[in-house]
Amino acid sequence: MVFYTLMLTREQIVLKTAIIDGVLSVGLLYGLSLILTNILRYFQPGIQNAHYILIWSLIFSLIWLFSVQGVLSSIQVFDAQYLSFYESTYWVKFGLAFLILVLAALLMWLKQIFENQRKEDERELQMLKIAKDAELNSLRLQLQPHFLFNSLNSISSLAGSNPDKAREMIQQLSDFLRGTIKTEASGNIMLSEELEHIRLYLEIEKVRFGHRLKTTIDFDEKCLENSLPPLVLQPVIENAIKYGLYGTLGEVEILIKINCSNDELLIEISNPYDDSLNPGSKGVGFGLSGLKRRLYLIYSRNDLVKTSQSEGKYITLITIPK
């Protein structure tokens, strides 16, 4: 408004007249721009209807021009010099008002587009998170039944022949399931906690398989404070026991090696494997495929579970990023 008033005084317009014109013109233009931007805040045309902004700006510019002209005419305090200047700049003022309104409308329109896009991205991320959490919960629920059914079958067979072993296995199974429920509710756990769950699990399996099952866990003490998702090791070890003991009557050793670095936790699980005793099977069941999917959902990486065969051993390598 100050700039507009100074421009009028440079044209030898009386200061009082310049102030009245400036206050009226700029004030009314500001008010109309607020109305226009508020319309765009609640009613936003799409990209294909962007021409509405030009139409609305044109309409508001005409309203501004005729309103200013009407008010100035009703006041009737202006001299001939001012009226001559006003008529000569009539369309220039209209053009400037139109450009200002278009600019204000475009800025509000673009702001709303970016705001709507941000909200849409947030909704999509929230939906993806909900879907991911639901899938993770589904995968966790699928981990237990197979092991639970096998354990119950073993308890049933022991109940008649060896009741003491059956009671021991029931207690171990209860402790294992109780610990599993707690860890699933708490998110990531320390490696030391995961190894304790594995100890309970292996005790149950050793009741089932007796002297045939031997396990060795080799780990670096400094890795115990590393965190990882719960129940990462159990399905892989179950898979190793299943295919390591399949078709054999002698002792089978399951070897678990754990190392860590600044960037990741490395877990290697190996079991004896003989193609001739495991026809048509590569030892990759739900346990490994479910684990791959879980780690992908958590870390967005497909390379965290790798398997290989070497010198009669089936090796599963699990990488847990820090």
C-alpha positions in Angstrom: 0.0 0.0 0.0 2.9 2.4 0.8 4.4 1.8 -2.6 1.1 2.4 -4.3 0.6 5.6 -2.4 4.1 6.9 -3.3 3.5 6.1 -6.9 0.4 8.3 -6.8 2.2 11.2 -5.2 4.8 11.0 -7.9 2.1 11.8 -10.4 1.3 15.1 -8.5 -1.7 13.5 -6.9 -2.7 15.2 -3.6 -1.3 13.1 -0.6 -4.8 12.7 1.0 -6.2 11.5 -2.3 -3.3 9.1 -2.8 -3.8 7.6 0.7 -7.6 7.2 0.2 -7.0 5.4 -3.1 -4.2 3.3 -1.7 -6.1 2.2 1.4 -9.2 1.4 -0.7 -7.5 -0.4 -3.6 -5.0 -2.4 -1.6 -7.4 -3.2 1.2 -10.1 -4.5 -1.1 -7.6 -6.5 -3.2 -6.2 -8.1 0.0 -9.7 -9.0 1.2 -10.7 -10.5 -2.2 -7.4 -12.5 -2.3 -8.3 -14.0 1.2 -11.7 -15.0 0.0 -10.3 -16.6 -3.2 -7.6 -18.5 -1.3 -10.2 -19.7 1.3 -12.4 -21.0 -1.5 -9.4 -23.0 -2.9 -8.7 -24.3 0.6 -12.0 -26.1 0.7 -12.9 -26.5 -3.0 -9.8 -27.5 -5.0 -10.0 -28.1 -8.7 -8.0 -31.0 -10.1 -5.2 -30.6 -12.6 -7.6 -31.0 -15.5 -9.7 -28.1 -14.1 -6.8 -25.7 -13.4 -8.4 -23.2 -15.7 -11.0 -22.5 -13.0 -8.3 -20.6 -11.2 -7.9 -18.1 -14.1 -11.7 -17.8 -14.3 -12.1 -17.1 -10.6 -9.2 -14.7 -10.6 -10.8 -12.8 -13.6 -14.1 -12.6 -11.8 -12.6 -11.3 -8.6 -10.5 -8.8 -10.5 -13.6 -7.4 -12.2 -15.3 -7.3 -8.8 -12.3 -5.4 -7.4 -12.2 -3.0 -10.3 -15.9 -2.1 -10.3 -16.0 -1.9 -6.4 -13.1 0.5 -6.3 -14.6 2.6 -9.1 -18.0 2.6 -7.4 -16.6 3.7 -4.0 -14.4 6.4 -5.5 -17.3 7.7 -7.5 -19.5 7.9 -4.4 -16.9 9.7 -2.3 -16.6 12.6 -4.9 -13.6 14.2 -3.3 -11.2 13.9 -6.1 -10.0 16.6 -8.5 -9.9 16.5 -12.2 -6.2 15.7 -12.3 -6.7 12.5 -10.2 -9.7 11.5 -12.3 -7.7 11.8 -15.5 -4.9 9.7 -14.0 -7.4 7.1 -12.8 -9.0 6.7 -16.3 -5.6 6.4 -18.0 -4.5 3.6 -15.7 -7.9 1.9 -15.5 -6.8 -1.3 -17.4 -3.3 -1.3 -16.0 -4.7 -1.5 -12.5 -7.1 -4.3 -13.6 -4.1 -6.2 -15.1 -2.1 -5.9 -11.9 -5.0 -7.0 -9.7 -5.6 -10.0 -12.0 -1.9 -11.0 -11.8 -1.8 -10.6 -8.0 -5.0 -12.7 -7.6 -3.7 -15.4 -10.0 -0.4 -15.6 -8.1 -2.2 -15.9 -4.7 -4.6 -18.5 -6.0 -1.8 -20.6 -7.6 0.3 -20.5 -4.4 -2.7 -21.7 -2.4 -3.6 -24.3 -5.0 -0.1 -25.7 -5.1 0.1 -25.7 -1.4 -3.1 -27.8 -1.1 -1.9 -30.2 -3.8 1.4 -30.8 -1.9 -0.5 -31.1 1.4 -3.0 -33.6 0.0 -0.2 -35.6 -1.5 1.6 -35.6 1.8 -1.5 -36.9 3.6 -2.1 -39.5 0.9 1.5 -40.7 1.3 1.0 -40.9 5.1 -2.2 -42.9 4.6 -0.4 -45.3 2.2 2.5 -45.8 4.6 0.1 -46.4 7.5 -1.8 -49.0 5.4 1.5 -50.7 4.4 2.5 -50.8 8.1 -0.8 -52.3 9.1 -0.6 -54.8 6.3 3.0 -55.7 7.2 2.2 -56.0 10.9 -0.8 -58.3 10.1 1.4 -60.5 7.9 4.1 -60.7 10.5 1.6 -61.7 13.1 0.2 -64.3 10.7 3.7 -65.7 10.1 4.4 -65.8 13.9 1.2 -67.7 14.5 2.1 -70.3 11.9 5.5 -71.0 13.5 4.1 -72.7 16.5 1.5 -75.3 15.5 3.8 -77.7 13.7 6.3 -77.9 16.6 3.4 -78.0 19.2 1.7 -80.9 17.5 5.0 -82.9 17.3 5.6 -82.2 21.0 2.1 -83.3 22.0 2.5 -86.5 19.9 5.7 -87.2 21.7 4.2 -86.5 25.1 1.3 -88.8 24.2 3.7 -91.6 23.3 5.8 -91.1 26.5 2.7 -90.9 28.8 2.4 -94.7 28.9 6.0 -95.9 28.6 7.8 -93.1 30.5 5.5 -90.9 32.6 8.4 -89.0 34.2 9.8 -88.0 30.8 6.3 -87.0 29.7 5.9 -84.7 32.7 9.3 -83.3 32.1 8.5 -82.5 28.5 5.2 -80.9 29.4 7.0 -78.6 31.8 9.6 -77.7 29.2 6.9 -77.1 26.6 5.1 -74.9 29.0 8.2 -72.8 29.7 9.0 -72.5 26.1 5.6 -71.4 25.0 5.4 -68.9 27.9 8.7 -67.4 26.9 7.6 -67.2 23.2 4.4 -65.3 24.1 6.4 -62.8 26.1 9.0 -62.2 23.4 6.4 -61.8 20.6 4.7 -59.0 22.6 8.0 -57.1 23.3 9.4 -56.7 19.8 13.2 -57.4 19.2 15.0 -59.3 21.9 18.7 -59.8 22.9 20.6 -62.7 21.4 21.0 -64.0 25.0 17.2 -64.3 25.4 16.9 -66.0 22.0 19.5 -68.6 23.0 17.7 -69.3 26.2 14.5 -70.0 24.2 16.6 -72.3 21.9 17.9 -74.1 24.9 14.4 -74.9 26.0 13.4 -75.9 22.6 16.3 -78.3 22.1 15.6 -79.9 25.5 12.2 -80.7 24.2 13.5 -82.1 21.0 16.2 -84.2 22.8 13.4 -85.8 24.8 11.8 -86.8 21.4 15.0 -88.0 19.7 17.1 -89.1 22.7 20.8 -89.7 22.1 20.4 -89.4 18.3 20.3 -85.6 18.5 23.4 -83.7 19.5 23.7 -79.9 19.3 26.6 -77.5 19.5 26.3 -73.7 19.9 29.4 -71.8 19.3 29.1 -68.0 19.8 31.2 -65.0 20.7 30.3 -63.5 24.1 30.3 -60.0 22.7 27.4 -60.9 20.4 25.0 -61.6 23.3 23.8 -58.0 23.5 22.9 -57.8 19.9 19.2 -57.6 19.2 17.2 -59.6 16.7 13.5 -60.5 16.0 12.2 -63.3 18.2 11.9 -66.9 17.0 14.5 -66.4 14.2 16.5 -69.5 15.1 13.8 -71.9 16.2 12.2 -72.6 12.8 15.6 -73.0 11.1 16.9 -75.4 13.8 13.6 -77.3 13.5 14.2 -77.5 9.8 17.8 -78.7 10.4 16.6 -81.4 12.9 13.9 -82.6 10.6 16.1 -83.1 7.5 19.2 -84.0 9.5 17.6 -86.9 11.2 15.4 -88.0 8.3 16.3 -91.5 7.2 19.1 -92.0 9.7 19.4 -94.1 12.9 22.7 -92.8 14.2 23.7 -89.6 16.0 23.3 -86.4 14.2 25.0 -83.1 15.2 23.3 -79.7 14.6 26.0 -77.0 14.7 25.1 -73.4 15.4 27.8 -70.7 14.9 27.2 -67.0 15.8 29.5 -64.1 15.0 29.0 -60.4 14.9 30.6 -57.3 13.5 29.8 -53.6 13.7 27.1 -53.8 11.1 25.5 -57.2 11.4 24.9 -60.4 13.3 25.8 -63.6 11.4 24.2 -66.9 12.4 25.2 -70.2 10.6 23.2 -73.4 11.2 24.4 -76.6 9.6 23.1 -80.2 9.6 24.1 -83.4 7.9 22.3 -83.8 4.6 22.3 -86.7 2.2 20.3 -86.4 -1.1 20.0 -90.1 -1.4 18.2 -90.2 2.0 16.0 -87.2 1.2 14.7 -87.8 -2.3 12.8 -84.8 -3.8 13.5 -82.6 -0.8 16.0 -79.7 -0.4 15.2 -79.0 3.2 13.5 -75.7 2.5 10.1 -75.8 4.1 7.8 -73.3 5.7 10.4 -72.6 8.3 12.9 -71.0 5.9 10.4 -69.4 3.5 8.5 -67.9 6.5 11.7 -66.6 8.0 12.8 -65.0 4.7 9.5 -63.3 4.4 9.6 -62.1 8.1 13.1 -60.6 7.7 12.1 -59.0 4.4 9.1 -57.3 6.0 11.2 -56.1 8.9 14.4 -55.0 7.0 13.3 -54.7 3.4 16.1 -57.0 2.2 15.8 -60.3 0.3 19.4 -61.4 1.0 19.3 -62.1 4.7 18.7 -65.9 4.5 21.0 -67.9 2.3 21.3 -71.7 2.0 24.0 -73.9 0.5 25.2 -77.5 0.5 28.8 -78.5 1.0 30.5 -81.8 1.8 27.4 -83.5 3.1 26.2 -80.5 5.1 23.2 -78.3 4.6 24.1 -74.8 5.7 21.7 -71.9 6.4 23.3 -68.4 6.9 21.1 -65.7 8.5 22.2 -62.1 8.5 20.6 -59.7 11.0 21.4 -56.0 10.3 22.1 -53.7 13.2 
